[in-house]
Amino acid sequence: MPIQRLNPSQRWSDATVFHGIAHFVEVPEDTSADMAGQARQIFQQAEQTLAALGSDHSKLLSATIYITDSSQVDAFNQCWDAWLPAGCAPSRACIKVELLDPAMLVEIAFVAACSGDS
């Protein structure tokens, strides 16, 4: 089965799909926003990517959350909890990191089940 790539470029693809499992990363476009604003941007972008893959956020399998300031975890979690449908939480890791863009507060790598029709 071939690997499908959504909007591939030289350096990355918006998503890769193999055997109905999609992998993609979202970062906030407006890094002037606070944690809640950056998180909501990422979730909105993730919804668009998932829709392009024939999926939605209820089909998330895992998320790796890269956060720059552990004091912001509560603000992030409030947005996360509001975004996910009840009973659909994926496995999750939350890691404190230094991101390459110092204005970026959060970045998320997602894995989701999808139709694979990108």
N, C-alpha and C positions, 0 to 999 in steps of 0.2 A: 504494500500500500504506500503510495507516495506521501510525502510531507507537503501539506498545503501551507502557503504563506500569504498573509494578508498585508498588502501594500509593502512588499519587500523593497529595501534600499540596500546600498552597499554595506552599511553598518548594522542595520537591524530591520526586522519586520515588525509591523504593528502586532501581529500574533502569528504563532505557528500552531498547526493542528496535525495530530497523528493519531489514527485510530479513534477519532471522536473526542480526543482530549486536547483542549486548547491551552496554550501558555501565552501570557501577555503581561506587560508591565505598563502601569499608568503613573504619570507624574503631573503635578499641578501646572497649568499653563500660566496662571497669575500668582506668582510667588510673593506678591505684596499682601496677600490675604493671610489671615491668622490660621491657626490649625484647623478650626472648623471649616473655614472657607476653602482651604486647600483640600481637605478630606472630601468635602461635597463635590469639588471639581473632579477629583479622581473618581468618585462613585458615578458621576454623570458620564464621564468618559468611558468608564468600564461598562456602563449600560449600553453605550453606543457600540463598543467593540463586541460585546456579547451578542447584541442584536445582529450585527454583521456576520456573526458566526452561527446564527440560528440557535442562540442560547439566551439565558437571562440570569440574574443574580441568584435565583433560587437553585441554580445548577452549579454553583461554585463548589469545588472540591477542596481547595486549599488557598491560603493567602499568606504571603510573607510580607510583613509590614516593616518598613525601614523608617524609623523615627529618629529625629535628631536631638530631641529634648524629652527626657523621661517625665518631666513635670507636665508635659502636654498629653500624656496618655489618656487621662480622664476625658479631656475635650475630644480627643479622637474617638474614644470608645462610645461616647454619647452619640456621635454621628454614625458610627458603625452599627450600633444597636438599632438606631432609627431606620437605617437603610435596609437591613436584612429582614426578610420575612420570618415570622416565627417558625422555629423548627428547621431552619435552613442554614444554620451557621456552619461554615466549612472548618476544616482543621486550620490552625492558625499559629504563626510564630510572629512575635513582635520583637524587633531587634533595634537597640540603640546604636546609631551609626553617625558618621560624618559624611554627608552627601557632597558631591562635587560642587553643586550650586549652594552656597551658604544660605541663600534665601529660601531654599526648599526645605520644608519642615517634615515632609512625609513622601514616601514612594512605596508603591505596592506591586508585588509580583503575584499574579493570579493564575490559578489552574482551574479549568471548568470543563464540564461535559458539554458537548455541542454536536450539532448535526454534521459539522465539517464542510458545509457548503459555502465556503468563503468566496 
